[in-house]
Amino acid sequence: MKKLLICLLCLGLWTGCSPKKDTPTTAAQTYLKEAKEKVNEASQEVLNQFTGTSDFTIPNDLIKKLSDFSFTIANEKITDTTATVDVTFTAYDFGKAFKATFPSAFAYSLNESLSGTDQETISQEVQKMFIDGFNMAEKDFTTTLTLSLHQDENKKWVVDDNQDLQNIISGNLVNTVKELNDSFNPQ
């Protein structure tokens, strides 16, 4: 009887310590946790694309804010080898901060250019203005996104590419910059 209890106890501990089952939800959680860790390089890439240069760097305190997004996953739906999960994100609203900062940064840049101020001085001040604006951002950007997944050849769940995810993680900054850019370059 004692041996049976020990065997059952060991079996219970073994199953409790076994790896989590691969599900669309766990795959999405892993994917998003890895995305949090890669925010630095992805954010720098977006900044380089926007400015057309790699001269600007993102301060560490701002990187921490960028990676400080939270998410909850719900409504897992599986159909054969495809699935969806709904992910509700909360992030700092860098899009709103950008919109609030842009008019004064643009006006400063224009005025200083007309006054003959050198471009490097203007760039440094404009960068400081945006960083100050981003530091004032509130963590109040909330949205829900449906992520699609598929099973690979090893039956592991994989998150499909999603163009909206970069914007959401950036706190709506990607779409805000795109909208602003489009307003200056109408089709």
C-alpha positions in Angstrom: 0.0 0.0 0.0 2.8 2.4 0.9 4.5 1.6 -2.5 1.3 2.3 -4.3 0.9 5.7 -2.6 4.5 6.6 -3.4 4.0 5.6 -7.1 0.8 7.6 -7.3 2.5 10.6 -5.7 5.5 10.3 -8.1 3.1 10.0 -11.0 1.2 13.1 -9.9 4.4 15.1 -9.5 5.7 13.9 -12.9 2.5 14.9 -14.7 2.4 18.2 -12.8 5.9 19.0 -13.9 5.6 17.8 -17.5 5.8 20.5 -20.2 2.7 22.5 -21.1 0.6 21.2 -23.9 1.2 23.0 -27.2 -2.0 25.0 -27.8 -2.7 28.1 -29.9 -2.9 30.1 -26.6 0.5 28.9 -25.3 2.0 29.5 -28.8 0.6 33.1 -28.8 1.9 33.7 -25.3 5.4 32.6 -26.2 5.3 34.6 -29.4 4.2 37.8 -27.6 6.7 37.3 -24.8 9.5 37.0 -27.4 8.1 40.1 -29.1 8.5 42.0 -25.8 12.2 41.0 -25.7 12.8 42.2 -29.3 11.1 45.6 -28.9 14.5 47.4 -28.9 15.7 46.3 -32.3 12.2 46.5 -33.9 11.7 50.1 -32.6 15.1 51.2 -33.8 14.3 49.8 -37.2 11.0 51.7 -37.4 12.7 54.9 -36.3 15.4 54.5 -38.9 12.8 54.0 -41.6 10.9 57.1 -40.5 13.9 59.4 -40.2 15.8 57.9 -43.2 18.9 57.7 -41.0 20.4 55.7 -38.1 21.6 58.8 -36.4 18.9 58.7 -33.7 18.9 56.3 -30.9 16.1 55.4 -28.6 16.9 56.1 -24.9 16.7 53.1 -22.6 13.9 54.5 -20.5 11.8 54.8 -23.6 12.7 51.2 -24.6 11.4 50.1 -21.3 8.1 51.9 -21.9 7.8 50.4 -25.4 8.3 46.9 -24.0 5.9 47.6 -21.1 2.7 46.4 -22.9 0.4 43.9 -21.4 -1.9 41.4 -23.1 -4.6 38.9 -22.3 -5.6 36.0 -24.6 -9.1 34.7 -24.9 -11.5 32.9 -27.3 -9.2 30.2 -28.7 -10.9 28.6 -31.7 -9.3 25.6 -33.4 -10.4 24.3 -36.8 -8.2 21.3 -38.0 -4.7 22.8 -38.4 -5.6 26.5 -38.1 -6.7 28.5 -35.1 -7.4 32.0 -33.9 -7.1 33.7 -30.5 -8.2 37.2 -29.5 -5.5 39.2 -27.8 -6.4 42.4 -25.9 -3.4 44.7 -25.6 -2.7 47.7 -23.3 0.3 49.9 -24.2 1.6 53.4 -23.9 -0.2 55.6 -26.4 2.9 56.8 -28.4 0.7 57.6 -31.3 -1.2 60.2 -29.3 2.1 61.6 -27.9 3.5 61.8 -31.4 0.5 63.7 -32.6 0.7 66.1 -29.7 4.4 66.8 -30.2 4.5 67.0 -34.0 3.1 70.5 -34.5 5.5 72.2 -32.1 8.5 70.1 -33.4 7.5 71.0 -37.0 7.1 74.7 -36.1 10.4 74.8 -34.3 12.2 73.1 -37.2 10.8 75.5 -39.7 11.5 78.6 -37.7 15.0 77.6 -36.9 15.7 76.6 -40.5 14.6 80.0 -41.7 16.7 81.6 -38.9 19.8 79.8 -40.2 20.3 77.4 -37.3 22.4 74.4 -38.4 20.6 71.2 -39.2 22.4 69.1 -36.5 21.2 71.5 -33.7 17.7 71.4 -35.1 17.7 67.6 -35.3 18.9 67.2 -31.7 16.3 69.6 -30.4 13.5 67.9 -32.3 14.6 64.5 -31.1 14.6 65.8 -27.5 11.1 67.3 -28.1 9.8 63.9 -29.2 11.5 62.0 -26.4 10.0 64.4 -23.9 6.6 63.9 -25.5 6.9 60.1 -25.5 8.0 60.2 -21.8 4.6 61.9 -21.1 2.6 59.1 -22.8 0.0 57.4 -20.7 -0.5 53.6 -20.7 -4.1 53.9 -22.1 -3.9 52.5 -25.6 -6.1 49.4 -25.6 -7.2 47.3 -28.5 -8.1 43.7 -29.4 -6.5 41.8 -32.2 -7.4 38.4 -33.6 -4.2 36.4 -34.2 -4.3 33.5 -36.7 -2.1 30.5 -36.2 -1.4 27.3 -38.1 0.3 24.0 -37.3 3.7 23.4 -38.8 4.9 20.0 -40.1 5.8 19.0 -36.5 2.2 19.8 -35.3 3.5 22.9 -33.4 1.3 26.0 -33.4 2.8 29.0 -35.1 1.5 32.5 -35.1 1.0 33.8 -38.7 2.4 37.2 -39.7 0.2 40.1 -38.8 0.8 43.6 -40.0 -1.2 45.2 -37.2 0.9 43.7 -34.4 3.8 46.1 -34.9 1.5 49.0 -34.7 -0.2 47.7 -31.5 3.0 47.0 -29.7 4.3 50.5 -30.7 1.3 52.0 -29.0 -0.3 53.1 -32.3 2.9 54.9 -33.3 3.4 53.1 -36.7 -0.1 54.0 -37.9 0.1 57.5 -36.6 3.4 58.2 -38.4 2.0 56.6 -41.6 -1.2 58.7 -41.5 0.9 61.8 -41.0 3.3 60.9 -43.8 0.3 60.2 -46.1 -1.2 63.6 -45.3 2.0 65.2 -46.6 2.1 62.9 -49.6 -1.5 62.6 -50.9 -2.1 60.0 -53.6 
